[in-house]
Amino acid sequence: MSRFPEIHLDEDGVFHEYHYDEIISKACAMYVAEERNKISKIKCPLLVEFKCLRGFAPETRDMQLEFVLKSVSALAYFVDTASAEGQQTKKLLNSFFEITPWPIPVKIFFNKDEALAWLMKHKQ
């Protein structure tokens, strides 16, 4: 059963997304893009966390990044690599970055505070 991510904009102007699904679908990506675009009219940095990521549906790679990233100035993925699931998520994100061009700064972090500090440098 699909459960869309939790999304909020914190007091520092950083979007937070927490994903529950193991597979990121086009419906999920479009949902989070639409919700972010409703929340903020300006671009904000985005922190994404996954509980356990197993992959991306093929159609997510064909999406127009302009719409998905319309509200995002920089993207940080936080991965807790202490678990086997975290190690799997790290591998998947690394491979996704290699095949997907990103028009904004994107980085993977293993420490949440470091991710947030990096994102604060990309506020508009």
C-alpha positions as CSV (number, residue, x, y, z in Angstrom):
1,M,0.0,0.0,0.0
2,S,1.4,3.4,-1.0
3,R,1.8,6.1,1.6
4,F,2.8,9.5,0.2
5,P,5.7,11.3,1.9
6,E,5.3,13.8,4.8
7,I,6.3,17.3,3.6
8,H,6.8,20.5,5.6
9,L,8.6,23.8,5.3
10,D,10.6,24.5,8.5
11,E,11.1,27.9,10.1
12,D,14.5,28.2,8.4
13,G,13.0,27.9,5.0
14,V,14.0,24.3,4.3
15,F,11.6,21.8,2.8
16,H,11.7,18.4,4.6
17,E,10.3,15.2,2.9
18,Y,10.2,11.9,4.7
19,H,9.5,8.9,2.3
20,Y,7.9,5.7,3.4
21,D,7.5,3.9,0.1
22,E,10.3,1.6,-1.0
23,I,9.8,2.5,-4.7
24,I,9.5,6.1,-5.8
25,S,6.8,6.3,-8.4
26,K,5.8,9.0,-10.8
27,A,2.6,9.6,-8.7
28,C,4.7,10.1,-5.6
29,A,7.2,12.5,-7.4
30,M,4.3,14.5,-8.8
31,Y,2.5,14.7,-5.5
32,V,5.5,16.0,-3.6
33,A,6.2,18.5,-6.4
34,E,2.7,19.8,-6.4
35,E,2.6,20.1,-2.6
36,R,5.9,22.0,-2.5
37,N,4.7,24.3,-5.2
38,K,1.5,25.0,-3.1
39,I,3.5,25.7,0.1
40,S,6.1,28.1,-1.3
41,K,6.2,30.5,-4.2
42,I,9.9,30.8,-4.0
43,K,12.6,28.2,-4.4
44,C,13.8,26.6,-1.1
45,P,16.4,24.0,-0.3
46,L,15.1,20.5,0.2
47,L,16.1,17.7,2.6
48,V,14.9,14.2,1.6
49,E,15.0,11.2,3.9
50,F,14.1,7.6,3.1
51,K,13.3,4.9,5.6
52,C,14.2,2.2,3.1
53,L,14.6,2.9,-0.7
54,R,14.6,-0.1,-3.1
55,G,14.3,1.8,-6.4
56,F,12.7,4.3,-8.7
57,A,9.9,3.4,-11.1
58,P,11.3,3.8,-14.7
59,E,8.9,6.6,-15.5
60,T,10.3,8.8,-12.8
61,R,13.4,9.3,-14.9
62,D,11.4,10.6,-17.8
63,M,9.7,13.3,-15.8
64,Q,10.3,16.9,-16.5
65,L,12.7,18.0,-13.8
66,E,11.7,21.7,-14.3
67,F,8.3,21.0,-12.8
68,V,9.5,18.7,-10.1
69,L,12.3,21.1,-9.0
70,K,10.3,24.3,-9.6
71,S,10.3,25.0,-5.9
72,V,13.7,23.6,-5.0
73,S,17.0,25.6,-5.0
74,A,19.2,22.6,-3.8
75,L,18.6,19.0,-2.9
76,A,20.2,17.0,0.0
77,Y,19.5,13.4,0.6
78,F,20.1,12.2,4.1
79,V,20.8,8.5,4.4
80,D,21.3,6.7,7.7
81,T,23.9,4.1,6.7
82,A,23.9,2.3,10.0
83,S,21.4,-0.3,8.7
84,A,21.5,-2.6,5.8
85,E,18.5,-0.7,4.4
86,G,20.5,2.5,4.6
87,Q,23.4,1.0,2.7
88,Q,21.0,-0.1,0.0
89,T,19.5,3.3,-0.2
90,K,23.0,4.9,-0.5
91,K,23.8,2.6,-3.5
92,L,20.6,3.4,-5.2
93,L,20.9,7.2,-4.8
94,N,24.5,7.1,-6.1
95,S,23.4,5.2,-9.2
96,F,20.4,7.5,-9.8
97,F,22.7,10.6,-9.6
98,E,25.0,9.1,-12.2
99,I,22.3,8.7,-14.8
100,T,20.1,11.7,-14.1
101,P,21.3,15.3,-14.9
102,W,20.5,17.8,-12.2
103,P,20.1,21.5,-12.9
104,I,20.6,22.3,-9.2
105,P,23.2,21.4,-6.5
106,V,22.6,17.9,-5.2
107,K,24.4,16.0,-2.6
108,I,24.1,12.8,-0.4
109,F,24.8,13.2,3.3
110,F,25.2,10.7,6.1
111,N,24.8,13.3,8.9
112,K,21.6,15.3,9.0
113,D,23.2,18.4,10.6
114,E,25.8,18.6,7.9
115,A,23.0,18.3,5.3
116,L,21.0,21.1,6.8
117,A,24.1,23.3,7.1
118,W,24.9,22.7,3.4
119,L,21.3,23.5,2.4
120,M,21.3,26.8,4.3
121,K,24.0,28.0,1.9
122,H,21.5,27.5,-1.0
123,K,18.7,29.6,0.3
124,Q,17.5,32.2,-2.1
